[in-house]
Amino acid sequence: MTATLEKDLVGLEFLSAEQIRLILDTAEPFKEVSERQIKKVPALRGKTIVNLFFEASTRTRISFEFAEKRLSADTVNVAASGSSVSKGETLVDTAKNLEAMRIDMVVMRHGASGAAQFLGNRIRSNVINAGDGKHEHPTQGLLDMLTIRDKVGRIEGVKVCLVGDIMHSRVARSNLWGLTKLGAEVAVCGPRSLLPRGIEQLGVRAFGRVEEAIEWADVLNVLRLQLERMEKGFIPSLREYYRVFGVTTERLERAPKPLTIMHPGPMNRGVEIDSRVADGPHSVILDQVTNGVAVRMAVLYLLAGGRPELADAAKGGGSE
Amino acid sequence: MPRAQTNNSTLLDARALARALQRMALEIIELAHGTEVLVLVGIQRRGVELAARIAAIIEEKEGVRIPRGAIDITLYRDDLELVGPKPVIGATHLPGDLSGKHVVIVDDVLYTGRTVRAALDELADFGRPRRISLAVLVDRGGRELPIQADVVGETVKVRPGGRVDVRIEELDGRDEVVVVEGP
């Protein structure tokens, strides 16, 4: 029995290793679709997808939109500002109104942790979480894993260290869940004030110094330092952060072997990462962006398939 | 289990399969009036292997290289809702622009014709071939669309519910075609 997905993609916490592998394997052939002259296949023809973004996003929203369009789905983008949300409509009412217009899927980014699950439980359409508060950003976790698999050749046994603001990062959470399920060794590194308390109990190594992380890891996933964190007093200053935790060429040169460098974007050059590292030969930051479209196509395709109980009736034999 | 009621019979053994491919190769050369603009495109999975075998036979006879491609038509099917997503989609790669070429689609079994319909749609996204033909190892009847093969290895009538299993050395460890009658 091959793995299938549930109605919604809320987080990697809720997926099995088999389901994660299914998504990553399905993403492979979708990479090629984006390399074609005609970058479009009819797999989701006639499906209507709403991209419901309550928080600002450029990369993720565009990436989802490309994925949807390359699968021939019809898409509508709704941003919170300028919509009925700003007039006080609740999330469920917004979604129910969209459903009344006969949509098939909702891709949602929301500031509240748990918003995707909440919505998925209340509407019939598939819900894909494009980031909910500090909870998860599953497609980012998946594209990071696909990029590691491409670069290193496997995920199991690879040492991946997430550097930066772990506590407030949904990207970190999705990475932690996904990578540990596929057997990677995972560590985190950052100022104590930005590491969740008791994280070691989840089998995750915690480094207080970035030099230690660099010595240990095969892959560094450098997270964006959200500037609002500084205002709230989690770190003394951006310069101080760069001096202590910045991923710089000088630090990487001391590593026993070259490290693969990842960053989910948007980057703050000169804060969490040195420009020479971001643009260097071991950076796969733009490969992550490319893989993002393929992973999202895979998720959309798998969720759209829906009714495997009819498979036997339809197959009718032969190789067809 | 319905297995006990099924009745397996070998349609082609390894030698008969080899002979069928030899004949198909010759017919393809005739159909394309030579090999100048000929391109073989196999449908994933077994069509790809069969296309490779046919290409090897033609190359041996004619002393030229035959451009080959592979397509996976999963994303062009019209029944995603019905069959659910396929576990693993195979690779699609074509040898450059197909415009002006004579493309011969190669597949193992021709049944409803829906796979071929999808393959025609997919090929149209890779250029405008001068002509597209269809070569299949087994035509089992049961068409649901107005599609027919130009080159056929073997014809057999199999009722709905029955299966035609094509096994080939590279993927299955041996060459044979078996008809499995339904209950």
Boltz contact constraints between the chains, C-beta under 6 A:
constraints:
  - contact:
      token1: [A, 2]
      token2: [B, 87]
      max_distance: 6.0
  - contact:
      token1: [A, 25]
      token2: [B, 88]
      max_distance: 6.0
  - contact:
      token1: [A, 29]
      token2: [B, 89]
      max_distance: 6.0
  - contact:
      token1: [A, 32]
      token2: [B, 92]
      max_distance: 6.0
  - contact:
      token1: [A, 38]
      token2: [B, 125]
      max_distance: 6.0
  - contact:
      token1: [A, 41]
      token2: [B, 75]
      max_distance: 6.0
  - contact:
      token1: [A, 42]
      token2: [B, 76]
      max_distance: 6.0
  - contact:
      token1: [A, 43]
      token2: [B, 75]
      max_distance: 6.0
  - contact:
      token1: [A, 301]
      token2: [B, 85]
      max_distance: 6.0
  - contact:
      token1: [A, 302]
      token2: [B, 85]
      max_distance: 6.0
  - contact:
      token1: [A, 305]
      token2: [B, 80]
      max_distance: 6.0
  - contact:
      token1: [A, 305]
      token2: [B, 84]
      max_distance: 6.0
  - contact:
      token1: [A, 305]
      token2: [B, 85]
      max_distance: 6.0
  - contact:
      token1: [A, 307]
      token2: [B, 81]
      max_distance: 6.0
  - contact:
      token1: [A, 308]
      token2: [B, 84]
      max_distance: 6.0
  - contact:
      token1: [A, 310]
      token2: [B, 82]
      max_distance: 6.0
  - contact:
      token1: [A, 311]
      token2: [B, 83]
      max_distance: 6.0
  - contact:
      token1: [A, 311]
      token2: [B, 84]
      max_distance: 6.0
  - contact:
      token1: [A, 314]
      token2: [B, 79]
      max_distance: 6.0
  - contact:
      token1: [A, 314]
      token2: [B, 82]
      max_distance: 6.0
  - contact:
      token1: [A, 314]
      token2: [B, 83]
      max_distance: 6.0
  - contact:
      token1: [A, 316]
      token2: [B, 160]
      max_distance: 6.0
  - contact:
      token1: [A, 317]
      token2: [B, 162]
      max_distance: 6.0
  - contact:
      token1: [A, 317]
      token2: [B, 163]
      max_distance: 6.0
  - contact:
      token1: [A, 318]
      token2: [B, 109]
      max_distance: 6.0
  - contact:
      token1: [A, 318]
      token2: [B, 111]
      max_distance: 6.0
  - contact:
      token1: [A, 318]
      token2: [B, 163]
      max_distance: 6.0
  - contact:
      token1: [A, 318]
      token2: [B, 164]
      max_distance: 6.0
  - contact:
      token1: [A, 319]
      token2: [B, 108]
      max_distance: 6.0
  - contact:
      token1: [A, 319]
      token2: [B, 109]
      max_distance: 6.0
  - contact:
      token1: [A, 320]
      token2: [B, 111]
      max_distance: 6.0
  - contact:
      token1: [A, 320]
      token2: [B, 112]
      max_distance: 6.0
  - contact:
      token1: [A, 320]
      token2: [B, 115]
      max_distance: 6.0
